[in-house]
Amino acid sequence: MEKDKNKSFTKWLEILQQESWQLELLISGFAIFLLAESYEPVHNLDYQIDLLLSGSPYYGLLYIPYQVLLGAWYVLIINLILHVLLRGLWISTIGLRYVSGDIDFNKLNISPKFDRFLRSKIVSFDLYIQQLEKLCSAVFGFTFLIIFILISGGLFVVGLVILAMTMEGINTRFGDLWVLVIVPFLLLYLLGGFIYFLDFITLGWIKRKKRIARFYYPIYRFFSVITLAFIYRPIYYNLLDNKFGRSIVLFLIPYLIGFTLIASLTVNTHAYLPGNRTLQSISNNFYDDTLEDRTSYSASISSKFVKNGYAQLFLPYVARNDDKVIEAICPDLKPAKTGFFFFGNDDPLRNNMNADMALDCHVQRFKIYVNDTLINNLKYRFHEHPARKNIGLLTVLDVGDLPRGEHAIKVDVQILQNNNGKDTLFFRETALIPFWKE
């Protein structure tokens, strides 16, 4: 009874295998459509992470899954488009075979030299169709294998970052001596990861060496769990048991290296453009109506052309840098808790915080100049920038008395610097924004 079930299941798999090209095309077409539609949301995640990063550097850990997601997006859309093209070629060859059958070289009437060459390279049209079928299925499976490998690599890096952050936290709290306890774990983690990766790219070379295999076994089991390799392990070993599959796995490394190099490729066509030209340039990020980089933390005004005599100035609040300054300026202002809160349950301290006092503490961080003249008695308000989506201060400068032409707004920001173990507050110029009075 059990044998009949196994035979029935095997037969069903064989039928499904023969008809799998329909499912492949359906999934590829649907996935390409979804990937094209998700281009903007996926790339906008970078900005959302950057907003969180402005509050705390620990949110930088989110860049690891973001980079994995971005890499998976590019791998999927490139490989699936390639798969659809190859499947289209495969379907066209089947249709052509129905019309004209196999290749009859005798009817081509070509010279003997070309005849021998073509006969050696094109054994039969049926074999060509079979090779195309195998290649299409391999590309489809290869695509998802790469995605899971990217996820595994991301999880390995997450583990490495967590160990590094733990080491930094121990160093801050207990001193350098306790770091010596974590450093060996960090080195063992890196060494074990390298050995595991070496075994992967050499198609299990270490596992075939009986003398070292037993020592490698716990390393293999540990990193299999850490990287979730057990999810794609059947695909990997299914490829290794035949020559064609092994060549696909060996192609992984040059594929990923080539993919990385192409993604990082830049072209420079300007021979006389200096790299350091900040003071001689004008940035679109200084003006809200030409804003290009929403992740910019620079101060900005509404437009480079002031028509009504008023210039609206936005000063962003970057918590990871500014909180320490505010704490030094206003030690009596108790900060609220930061982090994630479920169902909108925020910290009561935030609701009980004196808004006027908090605003005054923020204002003390800035000195605003127009053409080197310090502007006093400005009215500030908290403001969420409509394009950047980050919170800061908004003030309006009366520049109606200025003559027509070019002028500049200079923003000095108070920063905290540690000098010989002592924190010192001082002002530093962070933005010089030119504008034109009409």
C-alpha beads as a LAMMPS data file, in Angstrom:
LAMMPS data file: protein, C-alpha beads

438 atoms
437 bonds

1 atom types
1 bond types

-500.0 500.0 xlo xhi
-500.0 500.0 ylo yhi
-500.0 500.0 zlo zhi

Masses

1 110.0

Atoms # bond

1 1 1 0.000 0.000 0.000
2 1 1 2.810 2.354 0.946
3 1 1 4.678 1.507 -2.274
4 1 1 1.589 2.303 -4.343
5 1 1 1.306 5.662 -2.643
6 1 1 4.972 6.412 -3.309
7 1 1 4.632 5.408 -6.963
8 1 1 1.510 7.532 -7.311
9 1 1 3.236 10.500 -5.695
10 1 1 6.343 10.061 -7.884
11 1 1 4.196 9.887 -10.998
12 1 1 2.334 13.022 -9.924
13 1 1 5.675 14.820 -9.405
14 1 1 6.883 13.785 -12.849
15 1 1 3.693 15.102 -14.468
16 1 1 3.984 18.314 -12.465
17 1 1 7.638 18.615 -13.440
18 1 1 6.748 18.420 -17.130
19 1 1 4.064 21.084 -16.725
20 1 1 6.044 23.288 -14.308
21 1 1 6.932 25.767 -17.051
22 1 1 3.378 27.127 -16.902
23 1 1 3.680 27.771 -13.168
24 1 1 7.125 29.309 -13.679
25 1 1 5.825 31.749 -16.291
26 1 1 2.787 32.605 -14.175
27 1 1 4.886 33.264 -11.073
28 1 1 7.555 35.175 -13.020
29 1 1 5.045 37.435 -14.768
30 1 1 3.098 38.143 -11.584
31 1 1 6.314 38.710 -9.581
32 1 1 7.758 41.114 -12.196
33 1 1 4.553 43.158 -12.054
34 1 1 4.639 43.310 -8.228
35 1 1 8.344 44.155 -8.204
36 1 1 7.844 47.007 -10.662
37 1 1 5.001 48.380 -8.527
38 1 1 7.043 48.063 -5.323
39 1 1 10.051 50.004 -6.634
40 1 1 9.159 53.276 -4.894
41 1 1 8.041 51.738 -1.531
42 1 1 11.165 49.570 -1.311
43 1 1 13.536 52.431 -2.071
44 1 1 11.657 54.765 0.301
45 1 1 12.400 52.422 3.197
46 1 1 15.898 53.883 3.164
47 1 1 14.472 57.242 4.175
48 1 1 12.239 55.729 6.880
49 1 1 15.266 54.013 8.420
50 1 1 17.214 57.249 8.215
51 1 1 14.463 59.025 10.162
52 1 1 14.759 56.402 12.902
53 1 1 18.550 56.686 12.729
54 1 1 18.270 60.404 13.486
55 1 1 16.891 59.385 16.885
56 1 1 19.433 56.707 17.780
57 1 1 22.472 55.136 16.063
58 1 1 21.231 51.667 17.073
59 1 1 18.530 51.871 14.413
60 1 1 21.370 51.587 11.902
61 1 1 21.011 47.821 12.430
62 1 1 17.882 48.057 10.260
63 1 1 20.085 48.818 7.247
64 1 1 21.157 45.165 7.157
65 1 1 17.668 43.731 6.396
66 1 1 17.068 46.716 4.105
67 1 1 20.178 45.940 2.052
68 1 1 19.144 42.267 1.900
69 1 1 15.673 43.305 0.720
70 1 1 17.155 45.677 -1.871
71 1 1 19.549 43.002 -3.137
72 1 1 16.721 40.460 -3.326
73 1 1 14.603 42.982 -5.273
74 1 1 17.307 43.474 -7.920
75 1 1 18.140 39.764 -8.148
76 1 1 14.469 38.865 -8.549
77 1 1 13.610 41.393 -11.224
78 1 1 16.793 40.773 -13.279
79 1 1 16.648 36.976 -13.086
80 1 1 12.888 36.713 -13.594
81 1 1 13.031 38.932 -16.681
82 1 1 15.856 36.716 -17.961
83 1 1 13.734 33.653 -17.159
84 1 1 10.741 35.006 -19.085
85 1 1 12.960 35.765 -22.103
86 1 1 14.469 32.261 -22.038
87 1 1 11.036 30.672 -21.627
88 1 1 9.802 32.720 -24.548
89 1 1 12.733 31.441 -26.620
90 1 1 11.981 27.874 -25.493
91 1 1 8.297 28.154 -26.473
92 1 1 9.267 29.607 -29.859
93 1 1 11.598 26.646 -30.522
94 1 1 8.809 24.192 -29.736
95 1 1 6.518 25.991 -32.157
96 1 1 9.239 26.035 -34.797
97 1 1 9.854 22.302 -34.348
98 1 1 6.160 21.653 -35.012
99 1 1 6.459 23.554 -38.305
100 1 1 9.802 22.281 -39.637
101 1 1 10.896 19.343 -37.468
102 1 1 14.591 18.725 -36.868
103 1 1 17.461 20.443 -38.715
104 1 1 18.313 18.815 -42.056
105 1 1 21.899 19.860 -42.774
106 1 1 21.860 18.108 -46.162
107 1 1 19.337 20.629 -47.461
108 1 1 21.402 23.630 -46.342
109 1 1 23.940 23.047 -49.129
110 1 1 26.819 24.749 -47.270
111 1 1 30.562 24.193 -47.677
112 1 1 32.115 21.137 -45.981
113 1 1 34.088 23.250 -43.477
114 1 1 30.961 24.990 -42.151
115 1 1 28.979 21.759 -42.397
116 1 1 31.422 19.943 -40.098
117 1 1 31.510 22.864 -37.682
118 1 1 27.717 23.208 -37.419
119 1 1 27.147 19.475 -37.079
120 1 1 29.639 19.374 -34.177
121 1 1 28.043 22.347 -32.421
122 1 1 24.353 21.595 -33.157
123 1 1 23.825 17.890 -32.496
124 1 1 20.057 18.096 -32.920
125 1 1 17.242 20.613 -32.558
126 1 1 15.576 18.402 -29.942
127 1 1 18.704 18.481 -27.798
128 1 1 18.760 22.279 -28.109
129 1 1 15.157 22.424 -26.845
130 1 1 16.048 20.099 -23.978
131 1 1 19.038 22.238 -22.982
132 1 1 16.897 25.369 -23.066
133 1 1 14.319 23.673 -20.829
134 1 1 17.018 22.700 -18.349
135 1 1 18.503 26.213 -18.395
136 1 1 15.106 27.876 -17.806
137 1 1 14.332 25.672 -14.803
138 1 1 17.851 26.230 -13.449
139 1 1 17.542 30.034 -13.722
140 1 1 14.221 29.938 -11.869
141 1 1 15.560 27.768 -9.034
142 1 1 18.886 29.618 -9.011
143 1 1 17.060 32.924 -8.406
144 1 1 15.434 31.837 -5.167
145 1 1 18.603 30.091 -4.001
146 1 1 20.448 33.425 -4.283
147 1 1 17.743 35.211 -2.281
148 1 1 18.024 32.744 0.603
149 1 1 21.819 33.029 0.476
150 1 1 21.468 36.831 0.747
151 1 1 19.193 36.349 3.770
152 1 1 21.772 34.001 5.324
153 1 1 24.529 36.550 4.746
154 1 1 22.404 39.279 6.318
155 1 1 21.699 37.144 9.402
156 1 1 25.417 36.417 9.772
157 1 1 26.184 40.157 9.684
158 1 1 23.395 40.830 12.225
159 1 1 25.041 38.349 14.601
160 1 1 28.393 40.058 14.063
161 1 1 26.940 43.516 14.750
162 1 1 25.169 42.293 17.902
163 1 1 28.471 40.916 19.221
164 1 1 30.228 44.206 18.388
165 1 1 27.484 46.254 20.087
166 1 1 27.659 43.974 23.128
167 1 1 31.403 44.526 23.287
168 1 1 30.918 48.303 23.037
169 1 1 28.271 48.250 25.791
170 1 1 30.481 46.193 28.105
171 1 1 33.401 48.521 27.430
172 1 1 31.296 51.564 28.316
173 1 1 29.848 50.079 31.482
174 1 1 32.569 47.839 32.929
175 1 1 35.799 48.967 31.274
176 1 1 38.337 47.506 28.877
177 1 1 39.045 44.405 30.967
178 1 1 35.621 42.866 30.290
179 1 1 36.039 43.422 26.549
180 1 1 38.692 40.687 26.592
181 1 1 35.890 38.241 27.413
182 1 1 33.882 39.150 24.301
183 1 1 36.770 39.509 21.823
184 1 1 37.474 35.720 21.661
185 1 1 33.785 35.066 20.899
186 1 1 33.914 37.697 18.148
187 1 1 37.049 36.175 16.615
188 1 1 35.636 32.625 16.835
189 1 1 32.427 33.829 15.189
190 1 1 34.379 35.371 12.292
191 1 1 36.642 32.331 11.912
192 1 1 33.714 29.891 12.054
193 1 1 31.788 31.950 9.517
194 1 1 34.763 31.958 7.148
195 1 1 35.163 28.167 7.426
196 1 1 31.431 27.667 6.862
197 1 1 31.524 29.923 3.787
198 1 1 34.642 28.141 2.496
199 1 1 32.870 24.786 2.753
200 1 1 29.866 26.235 0.925
201 1 1 31.757 27.617 -2.067
202 1 1 33.958 24.500 -2.357
203 1 1 30.815 22.330 -2.629
204 1 1 31.337 20.573 0.717
205 1 1 35.100 19.985 0.486
206 1 1 35.530 20.141 4.284
207 1 1 32.679 17.679 4.858
208 1 1 34.450 15.154 2.631
209 1 1 37.632 15.220 4.746
210 1 1 36.992 12.642 7.463
211 1 1 39.755 13.834 9.784
212 1 1 38.476 17.385 10.102
213 1 1 34.782 16.742 9.408
214 1 1 34.012 15.782 13.012
215 1 1 35.545 19.066 14.267
216 1 1 33.674 20.990 11.602
217 1 1 30.326 19.365 12.445
218 1 1 29.410 21.638 15.459
219 1 1 30.440 24.714 13.441
220 1 1 28.264 23.540 10.576
221 1 1 25.259 22.934 12.847
222 1 1 25.646 26.311 14.587
223 1 1 25.832 28.396 11.424
224 1 1 23.075 26.344 9.774
225 1 1 20.750 27.583 12.518
226 1 1 22.120 31.147 12.628
227 1 1 21.793 31.630 8.864
228 1 1 18.573 29.577 8.421
229 1 1 20.454 27.474 5.863
230 1 1 18.202 24.487 6.578
231 1 1 15.491 26.227 4.535
232 1 1 17.394 26.019 1.228
233 1 1 19.657 23.054 2.094
234 1 1 17.634 20.523 -0.007
235 1 1 17.949 22.780 -3.075
236 1 1 21.697 23.166 -2.536
237 1 1 22.413 19.443 -2.190
238 1 1 20.037 18.554 -5.000
239 1 1 22.211 20.690 -7.270
240 1 1 25.453 19.120 -6.036
241 1 1 24.602 15.562 -7.085
242 1 1 25.043 16.277 -10.811
243 1 1 27.577 18.089 -12.976
244 1 1 25.152 20.704 -14.312
245 1 1 23.972 21.579 -10.789
246 1 1 27.541 21.891 -9.462
247 1 1 28.374 24.331 -12.226
248 1 1 25.363 26.426 -11.181
249 1 1 26.514 26.563 -7.540
250 1 1 30.055 27.470 -8.627
251 1 1 28.542 30.283 -10.718
252 1 1 27.089 31.837 -7.529
253 1 1 30.291 33.567 -6.433
254 1 1 31.184 35.267 -9.747
255 1 1 27.492 36.130 -10.150
256 1 1 27.309 37.916 -6.787
257 1 1 30.694 39.597 -7.299
258 1 1 29.678 40.793 -10.770
259 1 1 26.299 41.931 -9.462
260 1 1 27.990 43.958 -6.688
261 1 1 30.518 45.520 -9.070
262 1 1 27.844 46.536 -11.579
263 1 1 25.654 47.988 -8.806
264 1 1 28.582 50.097 -7.531
265 1 1 29.733 51.223 -10.988
266 1 1 29.950 54.979 -11.525
267 1 1 31.039 56.960 -14.572
268 1 1 32.970 60.218 -14.379
269 1 1 32.920 62.320 -17.545
270 1 1 33.979 65.690 -16.038
271 1 1 37.760 66.066 -16.118
272 1 1 37.947 69.582 -14.637
273 1 1 35.355 69.332 -11.870
274 1 1 36.981 69.321 -8.396
275 1 1 35.820 66.811 -5.822
276 1 1 35.918 69.302 -2.918
277 1 1 33.653 72.112 -4.158
278 1 1 31.157 72.583 -1.307
279 1 1 31.940 76.259 -0.689
280 1 1 31.775 76.985 -4.410
281 1 1 28.472 75.143 -4.977
282 1 1 24.809 75.709 -4.259
283 1 1 22.763 72.774 -2.968
284 1 1 19.175 72.075 -3.958
285 1 1 18.679 70.689 -0.445
286 1 1 18.869 74.237 0.952
287 1 1 15.484 74.997 -0.636
288 1 1 12.194 73.201 -0.037
289 1 1 10.961 73.739 -3.593
290 1 1 14.044 71.998 -5.090
291 1 1 14.684 69.432 -2.341
292 1 1 16.338 66.270 -3.734
293 1 1 17.679 64.401 -0.711
294 1 1 15.006 64.017 1.942
295 1 1 17.603 62.482 4.272
296 1 1 19.497 65.792 4.398
297 1 1 19.751 67.287 7.890
298 1 1 20.714 70.713 6.624
299 1 1 18.719 73.816 7.433
300 1 1 16.529 74.973 4.538
301 1 1 14.368 77.859 3.367
302 1 1 11.274 77.805 1.162
303 1 1 12.979 79.013 -2.023
304 1 1 16.170 80.644 -3.255
305 1 1 14.042 83.559 -4.541
306 1 1 12.340 85.672 -1.846
307 1 1 9.434 87.624 -3.313
308 1 1 7.337 88.826 -0.346
309 1 1 10.098 89.998 2.019
310 1 1 9.894 86.948 4.308
311 1 1 12.228 83.918 4.336
312 1 1 10.921 80.810 6.083
313 1 1 13.779 78.890 7.775
314 1 1 13.515 75.251 8.914
315 1 1 16.028 73.881 11.446
316 1 1 15.927 70.069 11.752
317 1 1 16.074 68.255 15.098
318 1 1 18.463 65.277 14.987
319 1 1 17.954 63.524 18.301
320 1 1 21.077 61.336 18.291
321 1 1 23.273 64.491 18.166
322 1 1 21.068 67.183 19.665
323 1 1 19.755 65.370 22.769
324 1 1 23.134 65.525 24.516
325 1 1 23.360 69.250 23.790
326 1 1 19.829 69.900 25.112
327 1 1 20.643 67.874 28.233
328 1 1 23.723 70.056 28.823
329 1 1 21.827 73.305 28.171
330 1 1 18.724 72.389 30.196
331 1 1 19.605 69.775 32.856
332 1 1 16.241 70.358 34.581
333 1 1 14.232 69.266 31.526
334 1 1 13.462 65.584 32.063
335 1 1 13.504 63.596 28.814
336 1 1 10.735 61.182 27.874
337 1 1 11.410 57.546 27.026
338 1 1 12.130 56.699 23.408
339 1 1 11.480 53.506 21.484
340 1 1 8.479 51.533 20.266
341 1 1 5.094 51.733 22.011
342 1 1 2.106 49.499 21.350
343 1 1 -1.405 50.945 20.924
344 1 1 -0.047 54.497 21.166
345 1 1 0.872 54.159 24.857
346 1 1 3.508 56.879 25.025
347 1 1 5.617 57.827 28.024
348 1 1 3.663 60.062 30.507
349 1 1 6.736 62.310 30.826
350 1 1 6.253 63.401 27.227
351 1 1 2.685 64.506 27.928
352 1 1 3.673 66.318 31.116
353 1 1 6.711 68.056 29.602
354 1 1 6.498 71.859 29.589
355 1 1 6.294 72.749 25.886
356 1 1 7.474 76.355 26.336
357 1 1 10.528 75.235 28.305
358 1 1 11.340 72.501 25.746
359 1 1 11.018 74.993 22.878
360 1 1 13.304 77.473 24.655
361 1 1 15.931 74.726 25.128
362 1 1 15.820 73.911 21.418
363 1 1 16.080 77.587 20.464
364 1 1 19.258 78.048 22.519
365 1 1 21.044 75.672 20.154
366 1 1 20.955 78.148 17.253
367 1 1 22.357 81.495 16.184
368 1 1 20.964 82.890 12.927
369 1 1 22.812 85.480 10.830
370 1 1 21.749 87.367 7.704
371 1 1 24.777 88.778 5.860
372 1 1 26.908 88.351 9.043
373 1 1 24.351 90.244 11.164
374 1 1 23.034 88.279 14.157
375 1 1 19.221 88.225 14.176
376 1 1 17.695 88.340 17.650
377 1 1 14.130 88.078 18.958
378 1 1 13.074 85.496 16.363
379 1 1 9.838 83.611 16.986
380 1 1 10.283 79.819 16.780
381 1 1 7.737 77.031 16.634
382 1 1 7.946 73.243 16.438
383 1 1 7.274 72.080 12.906
384 1 1 7.137 68.799 10.985
385 1 1 8.637 69.291 7.545
386 1 1 6.048 68.201 4.928
387 1 1 8.654 66.692 2.562
388 1 1 11.287 65.349 4.942
389 1 1 8.767 64.157 7.558
390 1 1 11.198 65.014 10.356
391 1 1 10.530 67.450 13.190
392 1 1 12.438 70.629 13.890
393 1 1 12.001 74.350 14.441
394 1 1 10.456 76.847 12.055
395 1 1 11.072 80.584 12.076
396 1 1 10.384 83.393 9.603
397 1 1 12.987 86.050 8.853
398 1 1 11.911 89.554 7.850
399 1 1 14.249 90.481 4.991
400 1 1 12.029 93.202 3.492
401 1 1 14.565 95.933 4.228
402 1 1 17.342 94.202 2.344
403 1 1 18.236 95.549 -1.106
404 1 1 17.439 93.569 -4.223
405 1 1 20.087 90.941 -5.034
406 1 1 22.037 88.109 -3.428
407 1 1 22.206 87.604 0.347
408 1 1 22.993 84.714 2.698
409 1 1 21.606 83.113 5.845
410 1 1 24.215 81.570 8.147
411 1 1 23.204 78.977 10.742
412 1 1 25.444 78.319 13.751
413 1 1 24.521 75.292 15.835
414 1 1 25.673 74.576 19.374
415 1 1 27.453 71.216 19.636
416 1 1 28.991 69.227 22.486
417 1 1 32.603 68.131 22.292
418 1 1 34.683 66.188 24.769
419 1 1 38.056 67.827 25.476
420 1 1 40.360 66.018 27.896
421 1 1 37.459 64.252 29.588
422 1 1 35.379 67.438 29.920
423 1 1 32.303 68.217 27.794
424 1 1 32.395 71.662 26.209
425 1 1 29.610 73.495 24.367
426 1 1 30.492 75.726 21.427
427 1 1 28.851 77.071 18.250
428 1 1 29.846 75.830 14.798
429 1 1 28.677 76.986 11.388
430 1 1 26.616 74.207 9.789
431 1 1 24.908 75.954 6.861
432 1 1 25.380 78.977 4.628
433 1 1 22.256 79.397 2.509
434 1 1 22.345 81.959 -0.328
435 1 1 19.084 83.551 -1.466
436 1 1 18.038 86.328 -3.840
437 1 1 15.722 89.153 -2.814
438 1 1 13.427 90.191 -5.671

Bonds

1 1 1 2
2 1 2 3
3 1 3 4
4 1 4 5
5 1 5 6
6 1 6 7
7 1 7 8
8 1 8 9
9 1 9 10
10 1 10 11
11 1 11 12
12 1 12 13
13 1 13 14
14 1 14 15
15 1 15 16
16 1 16 17
17 1 17 18
18 1 18 19
19 1 19 20
20 1 20 21
21 1 21 22
22 1 22 23
23 1 23 24
24 1 24 25
25 1 25 26
26 1 26 27
27 1 27 28
28 1 28 29
29 1 29 30
30 1 30 31
31 1 31 32
32 1 32 33
33 1 33 34
34 1 34 35
35 1 35 36
36 1 36 37
37 1 37 38
38 1 38 39
39 1 39 40
40 1 40 41
41 1 41 42
42 1 42 43
43 1 43 44
44 1 44 45
45 1 45 46
46 1 46 47
47 1 47 48
48 1 48 49
49 1 49 50
50 1 50 51
51 1 51 52
52 1 52 53
53 1 53 54
54 1 54 55
55 1 55 56
56 1 56 57
57 1 57 58
58 1 58 59
59 1 59 60
60 1 60 61
61 1 61 62
62 1 62 63
63 1 63 64
64 1 64 65
65 1 65 66
66 1 66 67
67 1 67 68
68 1 68 69
69 1 69 70
70 1 70 71
71 1 71 72
72 1 72 73
73 1 73 74
74 1 74 75
75 1 75 76
76 1 76 77
77 1 77 78
78 1 78 79
79 1 79 80
80 1 80 81
81 1 81 82
82 1 82 83
83 1 83 84
84 1 84 85
85 1 85 86
86 1 86 87
87 1 87 88
88 1 88 89
89 1 89 90
90 1 90 91
91 1 91 92
92 1 92 93
93 1 93 94
94 1 94 95
95 1 95 96
96 1 96 97
97 1 97 98
98 1 98 99
99 1 99 100
100 1 100 101
101 1 101 102
102 1 102 103
103 1 103 104
104 1 104 105
105 1 105 106
106 1 106 107
107 1 107 108
108 1 108 109
109 1 109 110
110 1 110 111
111 1 111 112
112 1 112 113
113 1 113 114
114 1 114 115
115 1 115 116
116 1 116 117
117 1 117 118
118 1 118 119
119 1 119 120
120 1 120 121
121 1 121 122
122 1 122 123
123 1 123 124
124 1 124 125
125 1 125 126
126 1 126 127
127 1 127 128
128 1 128 129
129 1 129 130
130 1 130 131
131 1 131 132
132 1 132 133
133 1 133 134
134 1 134 135
135 1 135 136
136 1 136 137
137 1 137 138
138 1 138 139
139 1 139 140
140 1 140 141
141 1 141 142
142 1 142 143
143 1 143 144
144 1 144 145
145 1 145 146
146 1 146 147
147 1 147 148
148 1 148 149
149 1 149 150
150 1 150 151
151 1 151 152
152 1 152 153
153 1 153 154
154 1 154 155
155 1 155 156
156 1 156 157
157 1 157 158
158 1 158 159
159 1 159 160
160 1 160 161
161 1 161 162
162 1 162 163
163 1 163 164
164 1 164 165
165 1 165 166
166 1 166 167
167 1 167 168
168 1 168 169
169 1 169 170
170 1 170 171
171 1 171 172
172 1 172 173
173 1 173 174
174 1 174 175
175 1 175 176
176 1 176 177
177 1 177 178
178 1 178 179
179 1 179 180
180 1 180 181
181 1 181 182
182 1 182 183
183 1 183 184
184 1 184 185
185 1 185 186
186 1 186 187
187 1 187 188
188 1 188 189
189 1 189 190
190 1 190 191
191 1 191 192
192 1 192 193
193 1 193 194
194 1 194 195
195 1 195 196
196 1 196 197
197 1 197 198
198 1 198 199
199 1 199 200
200 1 200 201
201 1 201 202
202 1 202 203
203 1 203 204
204 1 204 205
205 1 205 206
206 1 206 207
207 1 207 208
208 1 208 209
209 1 209 210
210 1 210 211
211 1 211 212
212 1 212 213
213 1 213 214
214 1 214 215
215 1 215 216
216 1 216 217
217 1 217 218
218 1 218 219
219 1 219 220
220 1 220 221
221 1 221 222
222 1 222 223
223 1 223 224
224 1 224 225
225 1 225 226
226 1 226 227
227 1 227 228
228 1 228 229
229 1 229 230
230 1 230 231
231 1 231 232
232 1 232 233
233 1 233 234
234 1 234 235
235 1 235 236
236 1 236 237
237 1 237 238
238 1 238 239
239 1 239 240
240 1 240 241
241 1 241 242
242 1 242 243
243 1 243 244
244 1 244 245
245 1 245 246
246 1 246 247
247 1 247 248
248 1 248 249
249 1 249 250
250 1 250 251
251 1 251 252
252 1 252 253
253 1 253 254
254 1 254 255
255 1 255 256
256 1 256 257
257 1 257 258
258 1 258 259
259 1 259 260
260 1 260 261
261 1 261 262
262 1 262 263
263 1 263 264
264 1 264 265
265 1 265 266
266 1 266 267
267 1 267 268
268 1 268 269
269 1 269 270
270 1 270 271
271 1 271 272
272 1 272 273
273 1 273 274
274 1 274 275
275 1 275 276
276 1 276 277
277 1 277 278
278 1 278 279
279 1 279 280
280 1 280 281
281 1 281 282
282 1 282 283
283 1 283 284
284 1 284 285
285 1 285 286
286 1 286 287
287 1 287 288
288 1 288 289
289 1 289 290
290 1 290 291
291 1 291 292
292 1 292 293
293 1 293 294
294 1 294 295
295 1 295 296
296 1 296 297
297 1 297 298
298 1 298 299
299 1 299 300
300 1 300 301
301 1 301 302
302 1 302 303
303 1 303 304
304 1 304 305
305 1 305 306
306 1 306 307
307 1 307 308
308 1 308 309
309 1 309 310
310 1 310 311
311 1 311 312
312 1 312 313
313 1 313 314
314 1 314 315
315 1 315 316
316 1 316 317
317 1 317 318
318 1 318 319
319 1 319 320
320 1 320 321
321 1 321 322
322 1 322 323
323 1 323 324
324 1 324 325
325 1 325 326
326 1 326 327
327 1 327 328
328 1 328 329
329 1 329 330
330 1 330 331
331 1 331 332
332 1 332 333
333 1 333 334
334 1 334 335
335 1 335 336
336 1 336 337
337 1 337 338
338 1 338 339
339 1 339 340
340 1 340 341
341 1 341 342
342 1 342 343
343 1 343 344
344 1 344 345
345 1 345 346
346 1 346 347
347 1 347 348
348 1 348 349
349 1 349 350
350 1 350 351
351 1 351 352
352 1 352 353
353 1 353 354
354 1 354 355
355 1 355 356
356 1 356 357
357 1 357 358
358 1 358 359
359 1 359 360
360 1 360 361
361 1 361 362
362 1 362 363
363 1 363 364
364 1 364 365
365 1 365 366
366 1 366 367
367 1 367 368
368 1 368 369
369 1 369 370
370 1 370 371
371 1 371 372
372 1 372 373
373 1 373 374
374 1 374 375
375 1 375 376
376 1 376 377
377 1 377 378
378 1 378 379
379 1 379 380
380 1 380 381
381 1 381 382
382 1 382 383
383 1 383 384
384 1 384 385
385 1 385 386
386 1 386 387
387 1 387 388
388 1 388 389
389 1 389 390
390 1 390 391
391 1 391 392
392 1 392 393
393 1 393 394
394 1 394 395
395 1 395 396
396 1 396 397
397 1 397 398
398 1 398 399
399 1 399 400
400 1 400 401
401 1 401 402
402 1 402 403
403 1 403 404
404 1 404 405
405 1 405 406
406 1 406 407
407 1 407 408
408 1 408 409
409 1 409 410
410 1 410 411
411 1 411 412
412 1 412 413
413 1 413 414
414 1 414 415
415 1 415 416
416 1 416 417
417 1 417 418
418 1 418 419
419 1 419 420
420 1 420 421
421 1 421 422
422 1 422 423
423 1 423 424
424 1 424 425
425 1 425 426
426 1 426 427
427 1 427 428
428 1 428 429
429 1 429 430
430 1 430 431
431 1 431 432
432 1 432 433
433 1 433 434
434 1 434 435
435 1 435 436
436 1 436 437
437 1 437 438
